[in-house]
Amino acid sequence: MAAPTPVSAYLHSATMVKAGIFLLARLWPVFAGTEMWFVVLTGAGIITGLIAAWIALFKNDLKQLLAYSTVSQLGVLVTLLGLGTPAAAVAAVFHILNHALFKASLFMSAGIVDHETGTRDITRLGGLARLMPVSAAMASIAAAAMAGVPLFSGFVSKEMMLEQASNTVYAGMPWLLPVLATTGALLSAAYSARLVFCVYFGKTRHPTTRVPHDPPVGMWLPVAILAAPVIMIGIYPALAQAPVEQAAAAVVGASFEPVKLVLWHGFTPALAMSMVGLMGGLALMTALTSVDRLRSAFPRPEAKLLYERAVAACVSAARWSIERSHSNELQRYVAVMIVAVLAVGAIGFLGADHEAGTRPQLELSSAAIVGWLVLGAACVVAVARHRDRLLLLIVTGVAGLVVALTFALFSAPDLALTQISVEIVAVILILLALNAMPKRTPRETSRMKRSLDGVIAACAGVATAALSFAVLTRGFEPISSYFLAQAQPAGGGSNVVNIILVDFRGFDTFGEIIVLGIAGIAIVALLDSVLKEGAGRRPAPIAALPTGDAHPLMLVVGTRLLLPLALTAALYILLRGHNLPGGGFIAGIVVAIAFIMQYIASGYEWVRERTRLDPHAMIGGGILLAGLTGLGSWLVGYPFLTSAHGRIGVPMLGQLEITSVLVFDLGVFATVVGAVLISLSTLSRVKAHESVPSAGTEARTLARAARFRTPRMAEAVARSRERA
């Protein structure tokens, strides 16, 4: 209501407040006639119209009265669109036109009153028709149209609305909507009459010292321009026939049958309802003082206060929910997700029919049964003794070994070789990490919570096992048949697993090596604080007592002899991966194991000084090389990472088969080696950093070392002092 008068007239008459009405009109062809559309829109519209009209009746500010009358008129429009009949939609379109005319006139008339008297308070005004006859006449015309007085445009559209209401049954009661519509017309006539009689008639009152008068023609002419069609359409409604038909056809669609706009429809129920509304509105206006006292005797809920309290309650509920659910506990989040998945699965399982699987089961060997019993026992020990980190690592390695044997049992040598290689690397890296951590995990949860977690885990395990059994015992056509058939002609190789990884699903592998490289760099970032002075170090590092040779000669010699053999084996595995078990990933793990063995035998410093490999460059170069393989496919007009293969003749070697995926495999190989080496170097640096003794510890170490007269131990102590 702080807007200038022309802006208020513009907004309330046609523009912003009609945006929702416009949307409902555009959706009318889709939803009109459905039960939900009828019930929701008609109910919401008629209730809104009645409440807003009742509020407008008792507002003393002219703009507030008109604003609530706008809300009431919008309720009427929503009701008409909700009825779902073409005739009601035509009435809504016609009433939009009428409302734009009389509401803009009334808002500008309110602005004229405010300009001339200095107030919009109805209680301080009266008798202005004697002082401002032109303004009073135009405001009265517009108010009469809003009230639905005959011979004014609002009467015609109101008659159409009442006609539709009288023929509509709502909630099984044919009288309900006609009664509510008549009540709305009564309240509309009452607040329109109050606006006219209290401001322009009665005893002359105004708060200004000067006598108000009609404004210059520049102020009242726009009102007159809008008031003229109110009279013209009211007397001869056919003047609005063409624009109303055009707009109504856009709302209703192709099935639109034009409704003839006329002033007189005969003695109809709608006419009786209109007369009751007009007479009742005048009566209510005359008894307004008594009605207002009666209204004041009852509690009046304030919509703004109710809204603010509702928002505050929603905020409190949201805050309570966030505090209970967003606990920053990964264990709770995982439990909620697992329980949700189990619930959805249980609903699907219990709501469907079940039949036994028809696929024959494989024969079990005694060795397989023993292996799986060992796997189960390892899992049980891992759960029961998970706080003992070293024991947990051992049983996890046992579980990984049994999984590798299972792969071998089911004729998956690639997977078995990969599993064993990864287990070796993972165990060594985790051991390095455990060296910088306490031996036991602190107890963080109560017995009750652990019991609940156990129940959830058991249910998830049983459900997963049952689902796996159900899938494996049912006949289906696996996708493996496609890969087996297309491996040689499309991929140029016979190792289906490797062809899937580097060809058919090469983009997946490309994403995975990117993730692997990011993981290696993330280890550096996470442990960087540990390598800084005083950060992440244990409060009192205990210097290890020299108990013998840290680098046994036999181990040193053996690993150095094995290094070229391991590199040769890795190269062989890399090159043969397209046709036999192997590939870039396994070859990278083998090379990583070779370097790890050098570290174990000779120490990280010795290996680092003699190695010219930059793990960061290997990760970046491997990913870049794999990506360039895909870009090469683009250059020749094929999709990303499409492979090419063929045979070339080489002197003395004959025909050799070549394939572009070898370059991609080299990228995988380099990324794997770089990720393992960067993890190894970072964890080793943490170990070396934490092993630096303090001054007191150094003195005790030197005293103990004096008893060991070996040259190697003296050299080790000297190096320790230099680092300190």
N, C-alpha and C positions, 0 to 999 in steps of 0.2 A: 504493500500500500504506500510505500515511499516513492513510487514512480510518479513522474509527472502525469497530468490528466490525459494527454493524448496517448501516452504509452500504456496507461491503464486501460483506456478504451480499446486500444489495439490488441492488447494481450487477452483481455477478458471477453472480447466480442467474438474473435475469430481464430486467433493464431495459436499461441502455445497451449491454451487449455483444450484446444480441439485436436491436439496431436494424438491422444489416446483414442478419441472418437474416430479419427481418420483411420487409425490402425484397425480398430474393430470393424469399421466399414469395409476395409480392404480384405479382412479375413471372413467377412460375412458369407461369401459364396462357398467357402470351405466348411465352415462349422454350423451355419444356420440350419435349424431343424433338428439338431442333435439334442439329446436330453440334457447333457452337461452344460452346453451353451445356453440353453433356455433357463435352466434352474439358476446357474451362477449369475449370468448377466442380468436377468430380470429381477432376481432377488436383490443383488447388490445395487442395481440402479434405483429401484423404488425405495429401498431403505436410505440410500444416500440422498435422494431427492427430498424425502420427508425430514430427515434430521437436519440437513442444510437449510431447508425452508423454515423450520422451527427456530433455528439459531438466527437466521436473517431477520425474522420477525422482531426480535428483541435487541438488535444491534442499533446503537445510537449514532455511530459514525456512518455517513452516507456511503463512503467507499466500502466499508466493511459489510454494510447491508447488501450492497450490490455484489460484492465478492462472494458472499454466501449464497446469494440468489443465483450466481453463475454456477456454483457447485450443484445447487438444486436442479438447474436446467440441464447440466451435464448428466445428472442422474436420470432425468427424463429421457435424454437421448440414448443412454446405455440401455434403459428399459425397452425402448422401441426397437433397438437393434437386437436385443436379446429375445424378443418375441418370435423372431425367425420367419415372419411372413413378408412377402414383397410389399404389401400395403404398409406395414409398419416401417419398413426400411424407407419407403417414399416419405412417410410422415416424418421420419428422423431427418432426412435430407432437407425437407421443407422447413422444419423447425430450426435447423442450423442456420438457414438463410434469415429467418425471422429473428432469431436470437442475436445474430450479428448486427441487424439493423437497430433493434430497440436497446440492446445492451450498450453499444457504442454511444448511442444518443444519451442514455442515462448517465454514463460515466462522464461524458463531456458536460452534461447539465450539472452534475455534482461539482465539477471543476469550476463552472461559472458561479455557482453558489459560494464556493470557497473563495473565489477571487473577489466577489462583491461584498461578502459579509465577514470574511476572515475566519470562518469556522465551517466545519462539516458536521457539527454536533446537532442532531435533530432536536434535542431538548432545549436548545438555545435559539431555535428558529421558528418561524411561523408567519403566515400572512404575506409571504413574499410575492404572491400573485398580484397584489395591488401595486407593488413597487417594480416588479419585473414581469410584466404580463407576457411578453414574447417568450422569455425563458420558461415561464410556468406552463404556457400552452404546449411547447415542444416536449417538456418533461412529462406532462400529463398524457400526451399522445403515446410516448414511448412506454410509460408505466401501464397504460391501458392495454397496450399490446402484450406486455409481459404478464398481465393479469388474465388475459384471454377475453377481453370485452368484445362483444360483437362489433362488426364494421372496422376492426383493426386486424392486422395480419396475424397476430398471435392467436386470435380466436380460431382461425381456420385450421392451423396445425394442431392446436389443442383439441379441437373437435376430432381430428383424425386420430390423435393419440387416445382419447377417451373411447372412441369407437373400437379401436383394436383391443383396449383393455377390457371393454364390456364383453367381448367375444372370446376371452382367454380364460382357461381354467388353470389355476396354479395350485399345486399341492393337493389336487383333488377337490378343491373348493372353488366353485365358479363365482362366488361373491367376493373372494378375497382381493383379487387384483382390482376390480372396479371400485371397491371401497377405498383401497389405498390410493388409487389414482385420483379419486374424487377428493380425498383428504389433501393430497398434494396440490390439486388445483385450488382448494380452499385456502391453504397456507400461502400459495403464490399470490392469490388475490388480496390476502390480508396484508402481506408486507408491501405489495405495490400500492395499496390504498394508504398505508401508513406513510410511505415515502411522499406521496402527493399531498395528502391532507395535512400532515404535521409540518411540512415545510412551506407549502404554498398557500394554504388556507388557514382559517382560524384567526386568532389574535395576532396582530403584527408584532414580530419580535426579531431582533438581530443584535449582535453584540457591538457593532461598530458605531462610532459617533456620527459618521456621515450616513446619509440615506442611500441604501443600495439601489441600483437601477440596472436596466438591461445593458449588457456589455456592447462594445462596438460590433458592427456587422461581421468583422473578421472572426469573432468568437462564436456568435450564434448561427452563422450561415452553415458551417459543417453539420451542426445539429439538425438544422432545417432540411438539409440535403438528405440526411438519413431518415428523418421523420416523415418526409413526403411519401416514400414507398410504403411505409407502414400503413398509411391511410389508403393509398391507391390499391395495394394488394389486398387490404382488408375489404374494400368495396368490390374490387374486381380481381379475384384470385387468379384468373386465367393469365394475367400479366406475368406471373411466375411459372407458368406451365412449362415453357421451353427450357429454362435453366434447371428446373427441378427434374424434368424428365431426363435431361442429359446426365446430371449427376447421379440420379437414381439408377439409370441404366449401367453406369460404371460400377455401382455397388451390387446390384442384383444380378447382372449378367444378361446372357442371351434370352433367358426365359422371362424377361421383364415385360409386364403388361401395363401400359401407362394408366395411371389413376387420374381421373379428371378432377381438377381443383375447382370447387364451387363453394359459394358462401352458404347456400341453404341446402340441407340434406333432408329436410322434413322433420317431423317430430320423432326423434330417435332417442334411445337410451342415452346416447352421448350428449344430446342437447339437454336432457334432464340433469345429467351429472354436471354439465357445465353450469347450468343455472344454480344448482345446489352449491357448487363451489363458489360462484360469485356472491350469492346471498350470504352464504356462511362466512366468506372472507370479510364482507362488510360488517357482519355482526361481530365477528371476532375482533376486528379492528376497534369497534366502538367499546367493546368490553375488555380492551387490552390491559387497562390498569388493573382490573380485578384478576385477569388471567396471569398477569406478571406477578402479583402478590402470591397467587396460588403456586406459581412456578418457583418463586423464591423460597417457599416453605419446604420444598423437597430438595434433597441433595442433588447437585448438578455436577456430574463428572466432567472435568476439564480434559478435553482431548489432548492438548499439548502435554499436560502433566501425565496422563495415561501413557502417551507415547514415550516420553522420557523415562518413565518408570519401566516400561516394557523393554526399552533398549538397555537400561541399566541391568535389568534382570538377565537379559540375553548375554550381556558382557560378563556378568558374574558367573553365569552358567558356563560360558566359554572358558573363562579363566580357571574355574574349578576343573573342567574337563582337561584343559591343557596341563594343569599342575598334576593331575592324576595320570595322564597318559604320556606326556612328554617328560619322562624322568631321566633322559639321557642314559638309560641303561639298555645296552644292546641286547642283553639277555631277555628283558621284558618285551622289547620290540619283536624279537625272533619268536618268542612264545606266543604273542598275539597273532602273528602271521601264520604260525603253524596251526594254532587252534582254529583260526578262520578257515584255512584250507581243509582241515579235518572236518569241520562242520559242513562246509559245502559238499565235500566228498560223501559224508554220511547221508546228507539229504538226497543226493543223487543215487546213492546205493540203495537206500531204503525205499525210494520211490520208484524203483524199476524192477522188472522181472529178471531172474537169473537162471542161466543154464550152465551145465558143466562143460568144460572145454573138451573139444574132440581131437586135439592134436596129441599124438603119442609122446610119451615122456621118454627121456634118455635113461639108459642104464647107469647106475651109480657104481663107481669103483671104490674099493676100500681106501685107496690112497686119497681120492677126492674127499671122501667123508672125513678122513683124519685131518686133511688140510683145512676143511671148512670148520671143523670143530676147533682147530687151533685158532682160526680167524675169529670165531665167536668168543673163545676164551680171551684172546688178546683184546677184543673190544670190551669185554666185561672188566678186565683188569684196568684198561684205560679209563673207564668210567669210575671204578672204585678207587683207584690210586692216582687220580689225575693231578693231585697236588704235588706228587713227587715227579719233578720235571724230567729227570734223567730216565727213570723207569718208564714214564709215559712215552718218551722218545723211542725207547727200545721196543716196547710193545707196538707202537705205531709202525716201526720198521718191519716188525714181524707181520703185521697186517698187510703192509705193502708187498712183502715177499709172497704171501699167500695169494694176493690178488694177481700178481705177475704169473704165478703158477697156474691160476685159474684161466688167465688169458692163453697160456700155452696149451692147457687142456682143451680149450675150445678152438684150437687151431688159429690163434691170432699172434703169430710170432712178432710182428711189428709192435703190437701193444705190450707184449711181455718184455721185449727188449727195452722199450721206452720206459716202462714202469720200473724195471730194475735199475736202469741208469738214473732216473730221476730220484729214486729212493736213496741211492748212494750219495748224490749231490745234496739232497735235502737233509739227510741225517748229518752230514759233515757241517753244513752251514748252520743248521739249528744248534749243533754242539758248540760252534763258535759263539753263537748268540747266547746260549745258556751260560757260557763262561763269564759273561758280564752281568748275569742275573742271579738272584738267590736260587738256592737249590730247590726250594719248595715254594709253591704258590700259597699266599696267605688265604685263610678261610674268609670268604666274603659274604656268604649267604647262610641263612639259618637252616636247621634240619627240616623244618616244615617246607621252606621254599625248595630245597633240594628234592624233597619227596614229590612235590608238585611237578617240578621239572622232570623227574623220573617218570611220572605217570604220563606226561605229555609226550616225552621221548618214546616211551613204550608204545603208546597208541600210534604215534607217527610211524614207528618201525613196523608194527603189525600191519598198518594200512598200506605202507609201501610194499611190504612183502606180498600181501594179498593182491595188490594191484599188479605187481610184476608177475605173479603166478597166473592171474587171470589173463593177462595179455599174452604170456608165453604159451599158454595151453590152448589158445584159440587160433584157428587157421586164418591167415591173412597173406596178402601178396606183399612181400617186403620190397623196399626200394633197392635192396642190394642186387636184385636181378638186373636192374637197369645198369648199374655201375659195372657189374661183371660183363655185361654184353657190350658196353661202350668203352671199356678201359683201353683195349688195344686199338680199335679204329679211331676213337676220338682223342685218347690221351697218349697213344703211342707207347704203352707199357703194359706189363702184366701184374705189377704190384698195385692192386686196386686201392689199398689203404693210402699209399703215398700219392697216387693219382687223384684221389678224392681231396687230399689235403692241399696239393699244390696246383690242381687244375680245376676240377669240378666245383670245389668250394675254396678256391684260392683266395677269394676276398675275405672269407672268415679267417683263414690262416694269416693273411696280411694284417687284419685287425688284432689278432692274438699276439703277433710278434711286437706290434706297437705297444700293446698292454704290457708285454713282458719287459720291453725296454723302459717304459714308464715306471714299472715296479722296481727295476734296478736303480734308476735315478732316485726314486722315492726313498729307497733304503739309505742312499747317501744323504738326502735331505733330512730324514728323520734322525739319523745318528750323527749329524753334523754337530749338534749341541753337545753330544758326549765327548767329541774330540776337542772341544774348546776347553780352555783352562778352567777347572773347577766346576764344569757343567756335566751333570750326569755321572759323576764319579762316585764310587762307594766311599763312605765316610773314612774308613780306615783300611786301605788296601793291604792285604797280607802278602808279603813277598814269599814266593815259592822257595822252599829250601832246595839247594842243589843236591839231588839224590843220585845223579849219574849223568851219562851222556845224553843230552837232549836230542841229538841227531845221530842215531846209531849208524855205523859205517855200512853195514850190510843193507840197511834200508835206503841209505843215500845212493849207494852203487846200483842197487836193484832198480830204483825208480828212474835213475838217469839212463839205464840201459833200456828200460821199458818205454821211455818217452818217445823215441823215434818209432818204436813199434806201435805205440798207441796212436801217434799221428798218422802213420801209414794205414792202420786199421780204420781210423776215422775217415781218411780220404777214400778208402775202399767202400766203406759204408755209404758215404755221400754219393759216390758215382754209381753204385749199383742200386740205389734206392728206388729207381723207376721200375725195376723189374724184379727185385728181390727185397727181402726185409731190410730196411735201412732208411736213409733220407737225411736231409739237412738237420732236423731236430736231433735225431739220435747221434749223428756225427758230432754235432756241437756239444752234446752232453759228454761224449767220450773224450773229446779234447779237454773239456772242463775238468773231468775226472783226472786226466793226466797232469794238469797243472795243480790240482788239489793235492795229488800225491807228491809232487815236487815240494809243495809248501809243507806238507806233513814231514817229509824226510829232511829237508834242508832249511826250513824256516822261510817266513814270508819275505824278510829283507833280502835273503840270498836270491830268491826267485825274482823279486821286483828289480833288483839291480841287473839281472841278466835277461829281463824280458822287455821287449820294445813294443809290446802290444798296449794300445790305449783303449781301455774298455769303453769309454764314452764314444770314441771314434768308431769302434766296432759296432756299437748299437746304432749310431746314426747312419753309418755306412751300410749296414745290413738292411735297415728299413728303407733307405734311399735306393739300394740296389733292387729290392723287391718291388718298390714302387715304380722304378724305371722299367721293369719288366712289363708291368701293366700298361704304362704309357707307350711302350713299343707296340703293343697291340692296337692302341688307338691310331698310331701313325699309319698303319696299313689298313685302317677301316674296320677293325674288329672290336668287340666289347672289351672292356678293361680286364686284363689278366687272362685273355684268351691265349692258349698255348699253341705252339707250332712244332711239328716234329717231322723228321725225314731221315734219309740215309745219304751219306757221302762216301766216296771212295778215297782211301788213304793208301799211298804206296806202302807196300810190305805189310800192311795191316788189313787190307781188304775193305769191305763195306762196314762202316760204323754208323750206328744210329745216334742221332743228336736230337735234342729237344730244348726248347726255350725254358722249360721249367727248371732246368739245371741252374740257370742264373737266379731264378727265384729261390731255389733251394740253398744256393750260396748265401743269399740274403738272410734266410732263416738261420743258417749255420752261424753266420757272423753275429747276429743278434743274440742267439742263445749263448755263445761263448762270451760275448761282452757282458750280458746280464749276470752270468755266474761269476765272472772275474771281478766285476765291480762290487758284487755282494761280498765276495771273498776278501777283497782288499779292504773294504770298509769295515767289516767285522774284525779283521785282523788288526787294523789300526786302532780300533776300540780296545782290543786286548792289550796291544802294546802301550797305549796311552794309560790304561788303568794299572799297568804293571810297573809304572815309574815309581820308585820308592821315595818316601820322604827322607829328610836328613837323618832322623832317628832310626828309621827302618834301614837306611843304607848302612849306618854304623853297625847295627846288629847283623846285617847280612854279611858285611866284611869280616866281622868277628867269627861268624860261623864258617865263612868261606876259607878262613885261614887254616882250618883243619883239613881242607881239601887241597892237596898239593899238586893237582893236575894242571898242566899248562892251559888246557881248554877252559877250565873253570876260572882261572885267573883272568883269562882274556874276556870271558863273559862278564865278570864283575867289573872289569875296566870299561867295557862298553856300556854297562848299566850306569856307571858314574858319569860317563860322557853325556849320555842322554839326559840324566838328571840335571 
